Structure formats: structure tokens, C-alpha cells
Amino acid sequence: VGIISLFNLPSLSDVSSNYFGSQLSLQSTLALGRVFNLLWLSFVSSIYLDSIVSSIYPDSQLCLQTTLA
């Protein structure tokens, strides 16, 4: 009986695609997309920040030295 219900579950949810099922799949897709976007944003921003810091840091050191002098 358990095996039959397990086999019937996907087909039932696919065919009926009721409100709960569609909402659940939509939410999981949105959550996956949000996680992927966050990972991508952190990856890009880390590279971007590294380049910004490396390009600004020598200038700020120069400015600091000139203001100190």
C-alpha cells in the first residue's frame, strides 16, 4: 500500500497541480533563485570590492603620506 501511494503521489500532484502544490513549487523555486542570487552577488561583490580596494588603497596611502608630510 505504501509503495502504491508513493507511486501515486507524483502523478496526482502533477495532474491536479492544486494550489498548495503549485505554491510549494513556486516558493521552493523562488528560494533556490534567491539563494543563487545571494551567492552570485557575494561572489561578484567580493571580486569587485577586491579590485576597488586594490585600486584605491595605494592612492589612499599616497594621500595619507602627503597629508602627514
C-alpha positions, -999 to 999 in steps of 0.1 A, spaced: 0 0 0 29 24 8 46 18 -25 14 24 -44 7 56 -26 43 67 -32 39 60 -69 5 78 -70 18 109 -52 38 124 -80 13 117 -107 -15 131 -85 4 163 -78 14 166 -115 -21 161 -129 -41 180 -103 -14 207 -97 -35 220 -69 -30 254 -52 -8 240 -24 14 221 -48 19 250 -72 25 274 -43 50 250 -28 70 245 -60 68 283 -67 82 290 -32 110 265 -35 119 278 -69 120 313 -55 140 303 -25 165 285 -48 167 315 -70 172 338 -40 200 316 -26 217 315 -61 213 353 -64 228 358 -30 258 335 -37 263 352 -71 261 387 -56 285 378 -28 309 363 -53 308 393 -77 309 419 -49 339 402 -33 358 404 -66 345 440 -72 355 450 -37 389 435 -40 395 454 -72 382 486 -57 403 483 -26 434 474 -46 429 504 -68 420 528 -40 445 516 -14 477 529 -30 460 563 -36 448 565 0 483 555 12 497 583 -10 471 608 3 479 598 39 516 602 33 512 636 16 489 648 44 514 636 70 543 652 52 
